[in-house]
Amino acid sequence: MKYMLMVLGKQSDYDAMGGAANGDGPGWSEADLKAMFDYMGALNDDLAESGEWVDGQGLVGA
């Protein structure tokens, strides 16, 4: 069985990841980004090691 995961974010979410505070919360620090990338990397590694990983590609906004 295969699954597709799509993550949707508002422009303000992407701005926050770029460090810009907004009405939804503070901007992300470099440590916040590193923690997210480390977590996602470990998750991808676990999926690959278990044979569940098929492919991972980002989509580009229109």
mmCIF file of the N, C-alpha and C atoms, coordinates in Angstrom:
data_MODEL
# 
_entry.id   MODEL 
# 
loop_
_atom_site.group_PDB 
_atom_site.id 
_atom_site.type_symbol 
_atom_site.label_atom_id 
_atom_site.label_alt_id 
_atom_site.label_comp_id 
_atom_site.label_asym_id 
_atom_site.label_entity_id 
_atom_site.label_seq_id 
_atom_site.pdbx_PDB_ins_code 
_atom_site.Cartn_x 
_atom_site.Cartn_y 
_atom_site.Cartn_z 
_atom_site.occupancy 
_atom_site.B_iso_or_equiv 
_atom_site.pdbx_formal_charge 
_atom_site.auth_seq_id 
_atom_site.auth_comp_id 
_atom_site.auth_asym_id 
_atom_site.auth_atom_id 
_atom_site.pdbx_PDB_model_num 
ATOM 1   N N  . MET A 1 1  ? 0.847  -1.164 0.000  1.00 0.00 ? 1  MET A N  1 
ATOM 2   C CA . MET A 1 1  ? 0.000  0.000  0.000  1.00 0.00 ? 1  MET A CA 1 
ATOM 3   C C  . MET A 1 1  ? 0.898  1.234  0.000  1.00 0.00 ? 1  MET A C  1 
ATOM 4   N N  . LYS A 1 2  ? 0.554  2.210  -0.819 1.00 0.00 ? 2  LYS A N  1 
ATOM 5   C CA . LYS A 1 2  ? 1.319  3.450  -0.901 1.00 0.00 ? 2  LYS A CA 1 
ATOM 6   C C  . LYS A 1 2  ? 0.444  4.613  -0.466 1.00 0.00 ? 2  LYS A C  1 
ATOM 7   N N  . TYR A 1 3  ? 1.083  5.609  0.122  1.00 0.00 ? 3  TYR A N  1 
ATOM 8   C CA . TYR A 1 3  ? 0.385  6.816  0.558  1.00 0.00 ? 3  TYR A CA 1 
ATOM 9   C C  . TYR A 1 3  ? 1.092  8.029  -0.013 1.00 0.00 ? 3  TYR A C  1 
ATOM 10  N N  . MET A 1 4  ? 0.338  9.068  -0.238 1.00 0.00 ? 4  MET A N  1 
ATOM 11  C CA . MET A 1 4  ? 0.921  10.340 -0.607 1.00 0.00 ? 4  MET A CA 1 
ATOM 12  C C  . MET A 1 4  ? 0.593  11.316 0.515  1.00 0.00 ? 4  MET A C  1 
ATOM 13  N N  . LEU A 1 5  ? 1.590  12.045 0.937  1.00 0.00 ? 5  LEU A N  1 
ATOM 14  C CA . LEU A 1 5  ? 1.401  13.038 1.982  1.00 0.00 ? 5  LEU A CA 1 
ATOM 15  C C  . LEU A 1 5  ? 1.620  14.412 1.373  1.00 0.00 ? 5  LEU A C  1 
ATOM 16  N N  . MET A 1 6  ? 0.627  15.249 1.500  1.00 0.00 ? 6  MET A N  1 
ATOM 17  C CA . MET A 1 6  ? 0.747  16.625 1.028  1.00 0.00 ? 6  MET A CA 1 
ATOM 18  C C  . MET A 1 6  ? 0.554  17.540 2.235  1.00 0.00 ? 6  MET A C  1 
ATOM 19  N N  . VAL A 1 7  ? 1.427  18.509 2.342  1.00 0.00 ? 7  VAL A N  1 
ATOM 20  C CA . VAL A 1 7  ? 1.358  19.447 3.452  1.00 0.00 ? 7  VAL A CA 1 
ATOM 21  C C  . VAL A 1 7  ? 1.030  20.824 2.882  1.00 0.00 ? 7  VAL A C  1 
ATOM 22  N N  . LEU A 1 8  ? 0.015  21.433 3.427  1.00 0.00 ? 8  LEU A N  1 
ATOM 23  C CA . LEU A 1 8  ? -0.408 22.745 2.965  1.00 0.00 ? 8  LEU A CA 1 
ATOM 24  C C  . LEU A 1 8  ? -0.113 23.768 4.051  1.00 0.00 ? 8  LEU A C  1 
ATOM 25  N N  . GLY A 1 9  ? 0.474  24.866 3.651  1.00 0.00 ? 9  GLY A N  1 
ATOM 26  C CA . GLY A 1 9  ? 0.753  25.930 4.600  1.00 0.00 ? 9  GLY A CA 1 
ATOM 27  C C  . GLY A 1 9  ? 0.352  27.270 4.020  1.00 0.00 ? 9  GLY A C  1 
ATOM 28  N N  . LYS A 1 10 ? 0.050  28.186 4.906  1.00 0.00 ? 10 LYS A N  1 
ATOM 29  C CA . LYS A 1 10 ? -0.276 29.550 4.490  1.00 0.00 ? 10 LYS A CA 1 
ATOM 30  C C  . LYS A 1 10 ? 1.027  30.298 4.200  1.00 0.00 ? 10 LYS A C  1 
ATOM 31  N N  . GLN A 1 11 ? 0.923  31.369 3.461  1.00 0.00 ? 11 GLN A N  1 
ATOM 32  C CA . GLN A 1 11 ? 2.110  32.166 3.172  1.00 0.00 ? 11 GLN A CA 1 
ATOM 33  C C  . GLN A 1 11 ? 2.762  32.641 4.464  1.00 0.00 ? 11 GLN A C  1 
ATOM 34  N N  . SER A 1 12 ? 1.952  32.968 5.471  1.00 0.00 ? 12 SER A N  1 
ATOM 35  C CA . SER A 1 12 ? 2.519  33.429 6.750  1.00 0.00 ? 12 SER A CA 1 
ATOM 36  C C  . SER A 1 12 ? 3.339  32.323 7.426  1.00 0.00 ? 12 SER A C  1 
ATOM 37  N N  . ASP A 1 13 ? 2.967  31.044 7.206  1.00 0.00 ? 13 ASP A N  1 
ATOM 38  C CA . ASP A 1 13 ? 3.748  29.929 7.752  1.00 0.00 ? 13 ASP A CA 1 
ATOM 39  C C  . ASP A 1 13 ? 5.131  29.887 7.114  1.00 0.00 ? 13 ASP A C  1 
ATOM 40  N N  . TYR A 1 14 ? 5.173  30.055 5.792  1.00 0.00 ? 14 TYR A N  1 
ATOM 41  C CA . TYR A 1 14 ? 6.454  30.044 5.083  1.00 0.00 ? 14 TYR A CA 1 
ATOM 42  C C  . TYR A 1 14 ? 7.287  31.265 5.446  1.00 0.00 ? 14 TYR A C  1 
ATOM 43  N N  . ASP A 1 15 ? 6.626  32.408 5.631  1.00 0.00 ? 15 ASP A N  1 
ATOM 44  C CA . ASP A 1 15 ? 7.337  33.611 6.057  1.00 0.00 ? 15 ASP A CA 1 
ATOM 45  C C  . ASP A 1 15 ? 7.969  33.391 7.435  1.00 0.00 ? 15 ASP A C  1 
ATOM 46  N N  . ALA A 1 16 ? 7.233  32.727 8.338  1.00 0.00 ? 16 ALA A N  1 
ATOM 47  C CA . ALA A 1 16 ? 7.761  32.450 9.679  1.00 0.00 ? 16 ALA A CA 1 
ATOM 48  C C  . ALA A 1 16 ? 8.983  31.545 9.600  1.00 0.00 ? 16 ALA A C  1 
ATOM 49  N N  . MET A 1 17 ? 8.950  30.554 8.707  1.00 0.00 ? 17 MET A N  1 
ATOM 50  C CA . MET A 1 17 ? 10.129 29.686 8.550  1.00 0.00 ? 17 MET A CA 1 
ATOM 51  C C  . MET A 1 17 ? 11.320 30.467 8.019  1.00 0.00 ? 17 MET A C  1 
ATOM 52  N N  . GLY A 1 18 ? 11.039 31.594 7.358  1.00 0.00 ? 18 GLY A N  1 
ATOM 53  C CA . GLY A 1 18 ? 12.100 32.470 6.880  1.00 0.00 ? 18 GLY A CA 1 
ATOM 54  C C  . GLY A 1 18 ? 12.545 33.475 7.931  1.00 0.00 ? 18 GLY A C  1 
ATOM 55  N N  . GLY A 1 19 ? 11.949 33.415 9.123  1.00 0.00 ? 19 GLY A N  1 
ATOM 56  C CA . GLY A 1 19 ? 12.356 34.275 10.226 1.00 0.00 ? 19 GLY A CA 1 
ATOM 57  C C  . GLY A 1 19 ? 11.446 35.457 10.499 1.00 0.00 ? 19 GLY A C  1 
ATOM 58  N N  . ALA A 1 20 ? 10.390 35.638 9.684  1.00 0.00 ? 20 ALA A N  1 
ATOM 59  C CA . ALA A 1 20 ? 9.510  36.799 9.850  1.00 0.00 ? 20 ALA A CA 1 
ATOM 60  C C  . ALA A 1 20 ? 8.367  36.486 10.820 1.00 0.00 ? 20 ALA A C  1 
ATOM 61  N N  . ALA A 1 21 ? 8.297  37.258 11.893 1.00 0.00 ? 21 ALA A N  1 
ATOM 62  C CA . ALA A 1 21 ? 7.169  37.116 12.833 1.00 0.00 ? 21 ALA A CA 1 
ATOM 63  C C  . ALA A 1 21 ? 5.899  37.602 12.148 1.00 0.00 ? 21 ALA A C  1 
ATOM 64  N N  . ASN A 1 22 ? 4.769  37.026 12.566 1.00 0.00 ? 22 ASN A N  1 
ATOM 65  C CA . ASN A 1 22 ? 3.495  37.444 11.993 1.00 0.00 ? 22 ASN A CA 1 
ATOM 66  C C  . ASN A 1 22 ? 2.408  37.291 13.048 1.00 0.00 ? 22 ASN A C  1 
ATOM 67  N N  . GLY A 1 23 ? 1.161  37.531 12.685 1.00 0.00 ? 23 GLY A N  1 
ATOM 68  C CA . GLY A 1 23 ? 0.048  37.450 13.628 1.00 0.00 ? 23 GLY A CA 1 
ATOM 69  C C  . GLY A 1 23 ? -0.175 36.058 14.188 1.00 0.00 ? 23 GLY A C  1 
ATOM 70  N N  . ASP A 1 24 ? 0.349  35.024 13.500 1.00 0.00 ? 24 ASP A N  1 
ATOM 71  C CA . ASP A 1 24 ? 0.179  33.650 13.960 1.00 0.00 ? 24 ASP A CA 1 
ATOM 72  C C  . ASP A 1 24 ? 1.267  33.208 14.934 1.00 0.00 ? 24 ASP A C  1 
ATOM 73  N N  . GLY A 1 25 ? 2.370  33.951 15.014 1.00 0.00 ? 25 GLY A N  1 
ATOM 74  C CA . GLY A 1 25 ? 3.429  33.559 15.937 1.00 0.00 ? 25 GLY A CA 1 
ATOM 75  C C  . GLY A 1 25 ? 4.767  34.155 15.549 1.00 0.00 ? 25 GLY A C  1 
ATOM 76  N N  . PRO A 1 26 ? 5.803  33.792 16.307 1.00 0.00 ? 26 PRO A N  1 
ATOM 77  C CA . PRO A 1 26 ? 7.131  34.351 16.064 1.00 0.00 ? 26 PRO A CA 1 
ATOM 78  C C  . PRO A 1 26 ? 7.790  33.706 14.846 1.00 0.00 ? 26 PRO A C  1 
ATOM 79  N N  . GLY A 1 27 ? 8.799  34.374 14.325 1.00 0.00 ? 27 GLY A N  1 
ATOM 80  C CA . GLY A 1 27 ? 9.585  33.794 13.247 1.00 0.00 ? 27 GLY A CA 1 
ATOM 81  C C  . GLY A 1 27 ? 10.450 32.657 13.784 1.00 0.00 ? 27 GLY A C  1 
ATOM 82  N N  . TRP A 1 28 ? 10.776 31.714 12.912 1.00 0.00 ? 28 TRP A N  1 
ATOM 83  C CA . TRP A 1 28 ? 11.594 30.574 13.317 1.00 0.00 ? 28 TRP A CA 1 
ATOM 84  C C  . TRP A 1 28 ? 13.068 30.964 13.377 1.00 0.00 ? 28 TRP A C  1 
ATOM 85  N N  . SER A 1 29 ? 13.766 30.402 14.335 1.00 0.00 ? 29 SER A N  1 
ATOM 86  C CA . SER A 1 29 ? 15.213 30.616 14.438 1.00 0.00 ? 29 SER A CA 1 
ATOM 87  C C  . SER A 1 29 ? 15.931 29.539 13.629 1.00 0.00 ? 29 SER A C  1 
ATOM 88  N N  . GLU A 1 30 ? 17.238 29.705 13.452 1.00 0.00 ? 30 GLU A N  1 
ATOM 89  C CA . GLU A 1 30 ? 18.031 28.668 12.778 1.00 0.00 ? 30 GLU A CA 1 
ATOM 90  C C  . GLU A 1 30 ? 17.949 27.352 13.546 1.00 0.00 ? 30 GLU A C  1 
ATOM 91  N N  . ALA A 1 31 ? 17.891 27.427 14.870 1.00 0.00 ? 31 ALA A N  1 
ATOM 92  C CA . ALA A 1 31 ? 17.783 26.209 15.689 1.00 0.00 ? 31 ALA A CA 1 
ATOM 93  C C  . ALA A 1 31 ? 16.443 25.510 15.443 1.00 0.00 ? 31 ALA A C  1 
ATOM 94  N N  . ASP A 1 32 ? 15.364 26.297 15.279 1.00 0.00 ? 32 ASP A N  1 
ATOM 95  C CA . ASP A 1 32 ? 14.053 25.717 14.976 1.00 0.00 ? 32 ASP A CA 1 
ATOM 96  C C  . ASP A 1 32 ? 14.090 24.972 13.646 1.00 0.00 ? 32 ASP A C  1 
ATOM 97  N N  . LEU A 1 33 ? 14.669 25.610 12.624 1.00 0.00 ? 33 LEU A N  1 
ATOM 98  C CA . LEU A 1 33 ? 14.764 24.976 11.311 1.00 0.00 ? 33 LEU A CA 1 
ATOM 99  C C  . LEU A 1 33 ? 15.615 23.715 11.367 1.00 0.00 ? 33 LEU A C  1 
ATOM 100 N N  . LYS A 1 34 ? 16.743 23.783 12.064 1.00 0.00 ? 34 LYS A N  1 
ATOM 101 C CA . LYS A 1 34 ? 17.615 22.612 12.181 1.00 0.00 ? 34 LYS A CA 1 
ATOM 102 C C  . LYS A 1 34 ? 16.883 21.463 12.862 1.00 0.00 ? 34 LYS A C  1 
ATOM 103 N N  . ALA A 1 35 ? 16.134 21.768 13.915 1.00 0.00 ? 35 ALA A N  1 
ATOM 104 C CA . ALA A 1 35 ? 15.375 20.722 14.619 1.00 0.00 ? 35 ALA A CA 1 
ATOM 105 C C  . ALA A 1 35 ? 14.352 20.075 13.683 1.00 0.00 ? 35 ALA A C  1 
ATOM 106 N N  . MET A 1 36 ? 13.664 20.894 12.864 1.00 0.00 ? 36 MET A N  1 
ATOM 107 C CA . MET A 1 36 ? 12.690 20.343 11.924 1.00 0.00 ? 36 MET A CA 1 
ATOM 108 C C  . MET A 1 36 ? 13.382 19.465 10.884 1.00 0.00 ? 36 MET A C  1 
ATOM 109 N N  . PHE A 1 37 ? 14.479 19.947 10.308 1.00 0.00 ? 37 PHE A N  1 
ATOM 110 C CA . PHE A 1 37 ? 15.189 19.170 9.287  1.00 0.00 ? 37 PHE A CA 1 
ATOM 111 C C  . PHE A 1 37 ? 15.772 17.889 9.871  1.00 0.00 ? 37 PHE A C  1 
ATOM 112 N N  . ASP A 1 38 ? 16.286 17.946 11.093 1.00 0.00 ? 38 ASP A N  1 
ATOM 113 C CA . ASP A 1 38 ? 16.818 16.743 11.746 1.00 0.00 ? 38 ASP A CA 1 
ATOM 114 C C  . ASP A 1 38 ? 15.712 15.718 11.967 1.00 0.00 ? 38 ASP A C  1 
ATOM 115 N N  . TYR A 1 39 ? 14.558 16.183 12.424 1.00 0.00 ? 39 TYR A N  1 
ATOM 116 C CA . TYR A 1 39 ? 13.424 15.288 12.657 1.00 0.00 ? 39 TYR A CA 1 
ATOM 117 C C  . TYR A 1 39 ? 12.961 14.641 11.349 1.00 0.00 ? 39 TYR A C  1 
ATOM 118 N N  . MET A 1 40 ? 12.780 15.458 10.319 1.00 0.00 ? 40 MET A N  1 
ATOM 119 C CA . MET A 1 40 ? 12.326 14.929 9.032  1.00 0.00 ? 40 MET A CA 1 
ATOM 120 C C  . MET A 1 40 ? 13.358 13.985 8.423  1.00 0.00 ? 40 MET A C  1 
ATOM 121 N N  . GLY A 1 41 ? 14.642 14.298 8.588  1.00 0.00 ? 41 GLY A N  1 
ATOM 122 C CA . GLY A 1 41 ? 15.691 13.411 8.088  1.00 0.00 ? 41 GLY A CA 1 
ATOM 123 C C  . GLY A 1 41 ? 15.658 12.069 8.782  1.00 0.00 ? 41 GLY A C  1 
ATOM 124 N N  . ALA A 1 42 ? 15.474 12.076 10.100 1.00 0.00 ? 42 ALA A N  1 
ATOM 125 C CA . ALA A 1 42 ? 15.405 10.822 10.862 1.00 0.00 ? 42 ALA A CA 1 
ATOM 126 C C  . ALA A 1 42 ? 14.172 10.016 10.463 1.00 0.00 ? 42 ALA A C  1 
ATOM 127 N N  . LEU A 1 43 ? 13.047 10.689 10.249 1.00 0.00 ? 43 LEU A N  1 
ATOM 128 C CA . LEU A 1 43 ? 11.834 10.000 9.810  1.00 0.00 ? 43 LEU A CA 1 
ATOM 129 C C  . LEU A 1 43 ? 12.051 9.360  8.438  1.00 0.00 ? 43 LEU A C  1 
ATOM 130 N N  . ASN A 1 44 ? 12.634 10.105 7.512  1.00 0.00 ? 44 ASN A N  1 
ATOM 131 C CA . ASN A 1 44 ? 12.921 9.553  6.181  1.00 0.00 ? 44 ASN A CA 1 
ATOM 132 C C  . ASN A 1 44 ? 13.863 8.368  6.268  1.00 0.00 ? 44 ASN A C  1 
ATOM 133 N N  . ASP A 1 45 ? 14.893 8.474  7.109  1.00 0.00 ? 45 ASP A N  1 
ATOM 134 C CA . ASP A 1 45 ? 15.842 7.360  7.284  1.00 0.00 ? 45 ASP A CA 1 
ATOM 135 C C  . ASP A 1 45 ? 15.143 6.117  7.819  1.00 0.00 ? 45 ASP A C  1 
ATOM 136 N N  . ASP A 1 46 ? 14.265 6.298  8.800  1.00 0.00 ? 46 ASP A N  1 
ATOM 137 C CA . ASP A 1 46 ? 13.518 5.163  9.355  1.00 0.00 ? 46 ASP A CA 1 
ATOM 138 C C  . ASP A 1 46 ? 12.659 4.489  8.287  1.00 0.00 ? 46 ASP A C  1 
ATOM 139 N N  . LEU A 1 47 ? 11.992 5.288  7.471  1.00 0.00 ? 47 LEU A N  1 
ATOM 140 C CA . LEU A 1 47 ? 11.157 4.732  6.405  1.00 0.00 ? 47 LEU A CA 1 
ATOM 141 C C  . LEU A 1 47 ? 12.003 3.997  5.371  1.00 0.00 ? 47 LEU A C  1 
ATOM 142 N N  . ALA A 1 48 ? 13.158 4.561  5.033  1.00 0.00 ? 48 ALA A N  1 
ATOM 143 C CA . ALA A 1 48 ? 14.040 3.906  4.061  1.00 0.00 ? 48 ALA A CA 1 
ATOM 144 C C  . ALA A 1 48 ? 14.572 2.587  4.608  1.00 0.00 ? 48 ALA A C  1 
ATOM 145 N N  . GLU A 1 49 ? 14.992 2.575  5.864  1.00 0.00 ? 49 GLU A N  1 
ATOM 146 C CA . GLU A 1 49 ? 15.535 1.362  6.477  1.00 0.00 ? 49 GLU A CA 1 
ATOM 147 C C  . GLU A 1 49 ? 14.498 0.253  6.575  1.00 0.00 ? 49 GLU A C  1 
ATOM 148 N N  . SER A 1 50 ? 13.226 0.621  6.738  1.00 0.00 ? 50 SER A N  1 
ATOM 149 C CA . SER A 1 50 ? 12.170 -0.386 6.852  1.00 0.00 ? 50 SER A CA 1 
ATOM 150 C C  . SER A 1 50 ? 11.648 -0.828 5.485  1.00 0.00 ? 50 SER A C  1 
ATOM 151 N N  . GLY A 1 51 ? 12.142 -0.191 4.408  1.00 0.00 ? 51 GLY A N  1 
ATOM 152 C CA . GLY A 1 51 ? 11.693 -0.531 3.068  1.00 0.00 ? 51 GLY A CA 1 
ATOM 153 C C  . GLY A 1 51 ? 10.398 0.140  2.668  1.00 0.00 ? 51 GLY A C  1 
ATOM 154 N N  . GLU A 1 52 ? 9.920  1.076  3.470  1.00 0.00 ? 52 GLU A N  1 
ATOM 155 C CA . GLU A 1 52 ? 8.648  1.749  3.189  1.00 0.00 ? 52 GLU A CA 1 
ATOM 156 C C  . GLU A 1 52 ? 8.803  3.004  2.337  1.00 0.00 ? 52 GLU A C  1 
ATOM 157 N N  . TRP A 1 53 ? 10.015 3.541  2.272  1.00 0.00 ? 53 TRP A N  1 
ATOM 158 C CA . TRP A 1 53 ? 10.262 4.776  1.533  1.00 0.00 ? 53 TRP A CA 1 
ATOM 159 C C  . TRP A 1 53 ? 10.202 4.491  0.045  1.00 0.00 ? 53 TRP A C  1 
ATOM 160 N N  . VAL A 1 54 ? 9.421  5.265  -0.693 1.00 0.00 ? 54 VAL A N  1 
ATOM 161 C CA . VAL A 1 54 ? 9.335  5.105  -2.135 1.00 0.00 ? 54 VAL A CA 1 
ATOM 162 C C  . VAL A 1 54 ? 10.007 6.282  -2.828 1.00 0.00 ? 54 VAL A C  1 
ATOM 163 N N  . ASP A 1 55 ? 9.601  7.479  -2.491 1.00 0.00 ? 55 ASP A N  1 
ATOM 164 C CA . ASP A 1 55 ? 10.129 8.658  -3.168 1.00 0.00 ? 55 ASP A CA 1 
ATOM 165 C C  . ASP A 1 55 ? 9.757  9.888  -2.355 1.00 0.00 ? 55 ASP A C  1 
ATOM 166 N N  . GLY A 1 56 ? 10.516 10.928 -2.496 1.00 0.00 ? 56 GLY A N  1 
ATOM 167 C CA . GLY A 1 56 ? 10.189 12.173 -1.816 1.00 0.00 ? 56 GLY A CA 1 
ATOM 168 C C  . GLY A 1 56 ? 10.619 13.347 -2.657 1.00 0.00 ? 56 GLY A C  1 
ATOM 169 N N  . GLN A 1 57 ? 9.661  14.111 -3.100 1.00 0.00 ? 57 GLN A N  1 
ATOM 170 C CA . GLN A 1 57 ? 9.950  15.269 -3.916 1.00 0.00 ? 57 GLN A CA 1 
ATOM 171 C C  . GLN A 1 57 ? 9.066  16.419 -3.473 1.00 0.00 ? 57 GLN A C  1 
ATOM 172 N N  . GLY A 1 58 ? 9.625  17.599 -3.452 1.00 0.00 ? 58 GLY A N  1 
ATOM 173 C CA . GLY A 1 58 ? 8.849  18.767 -3.079 1.00 0.00 ? 58 GLY A CA 1 
ATOM 174 C C  . GLY A 1 58 ? 8.070  19.308 -4.268 1.00 0.00 ? 58 GLY A C  1 
ATOM 175 N N  . LEU A 1 59 ? 6.982  19.954 -3.987 1.00 0.00 ? 59 LEU A N  1 
ATOM 176 C CA . LEU A 1 59 ? 6.193  20.619 -5.018 1.00 0.00 ? 59 LEU A CA 1 
ATOM 177 C C  . LEU A 1 59 ? 6.490  22.112 -4.976 1.00 0.00 ? 59 LEU A C  1 
ATOM 178 N N  . VAL A 1 60 ? 6.301  22.752 -6.091 1.00 0.00 ? 60 VAL A N  1 
ATOM 179 C CA . VAL A 1 60 ? 6.579  24.180 -6.190 1.00 0.00 ? 60 VAL A CA 1 
ATOM 180 C C  . VAL A 1 60 ? 5.249  24.917 -6.284 1.00 0.00 ? 60 VAL A C  1 
ATOM 181 N N  . GLY A 1 61 ? 5.155  26.012 -5.556 1.00 0.00 ? 61 GLY A N  1 
ATOM 182 C CA . GLY A 1 61 ? 3.948  26.820 -5.605 1.00 0.00 ? 61 GLY A CA 1 
ATOM 183 C C  . GLY A 1 61 ? 3.744  27.454 -6.971 1.00 0.00 ? 61 GLY A C  1 
ATOM 184 N N  . ALA A 1 62 ? 2.517  27.716 -7.293 1.00 0.00 ? 62 ALA A N  1 
ATOM 185 C CA . ALA A 1 62 ? 2.200  28.309 -8.609 1.00 0.00 ? 62 ALA A CA 1 
ATOM 186 C C  . ALA A 1 62 ? 2.480  29.788 -8.636 1.00 0.00 ? 62 ALA A C  1 
# 
